[in-house]
Amino acid sequence: MPRPATDKRERLADAALHLAYRHGFASTSIADIAEHAGVASGSVYYYFKTKDDVGLAVVDRLAERYQSAIETWRELPTPEDRLVSFLDLYRDDIDYVRAYASALGSIAAQLATHSPELGSAAGAVFSALIDWAAGEFVELGFSDAAARARATHLIAVMEGAAALSHALDDPDPLQREAAHLERWVRRSGE
């Protein structure tokens, strides 16, 4: 059965994210994206006029994925459980992290190199994650400033651990830091 035409933009954006993560944004061509999405090359320009438009679509896909995860975590009973679920994103993707680093961190760095505007757009996804995590720490009783510092720490440590696991091709840095942060988060509610 043929795919509906209305999902073409989504398939292209997903293909762009997949390829940018695995091969680098600069190395990903419009033709590569079209082939990966099963779309004729010329029709890509109907959806994305420039490479920057492709970059913005990649950022949108990342933002949607994190927002979807946050929506799922809202169903969990405690802020600790929700914050640990964030850590689990990295643990569950350890094979990809070892091979390609963190999707958000890796792509954000690549997009910032491509253009300041794309870097800023990708940085907004990090900001939204920090805002979400800060809200969880506020719910645990921390002041706004302390909650924001804790949220930034949580995300920075996981991103750094992901970078080390990738660079060393070793899951231990990520697994060790995630376990440490899980204990830290669980004690935060005491």
Stockholm file with secondary structure:
# STOCKHOLM 1.0

chainA/1-190         MPRPATDKRERLADAALHLAYRHGFASTSIADIAEHAGVASGSVYYYFKTKDDVGLAVVDRLAERYQSAIETWRELPTPEDRLVSFLDLYRDDIDYVRAYASALGSIAAQLATHSPELGSAAGAVFSALIDWAAGEFVELGFSDAAARARATHLIAVMEGAAALSHALDDPDPLQREAAHLERWVRRSGE
#=GR chainA/1-190 SS CCCCGGGHHHHHHHHHHHHHHHHCTTTCCHHHHHHHHTCCHHHHHHHCSSHHHHHHHHHHHHHHHHHHHHHHHTTSSSHHHHHHHHHHHHHHTHHHHHHHCCHHHHHHHHHHHHCHHHHHHHHHHHHHHHHHHHHHHHHTTCCHHHHHHHHHHHHHHHHHHHHHHHHHTCSHHHHHHHHHHHHHHHHHTC
#=GC SS_cons         CCCCGGGHHHHHHHHHHHHHHHHCTTTCCHHHHHHHHTCCHHHHHHHCSSHHHHHHHHHHHHHHHHHHHHHHHTTSSSHHHHHHHHHHHHHHTHHHHHHHCCHHHHHHHHHHHHCHHHHHHHHHHHHHHHHHHHHHHHHTTCCHHHHHHHHHHHHHHHHHHHHHHHHHTCSHHHHHHHHHHHHHHHHHTC
//
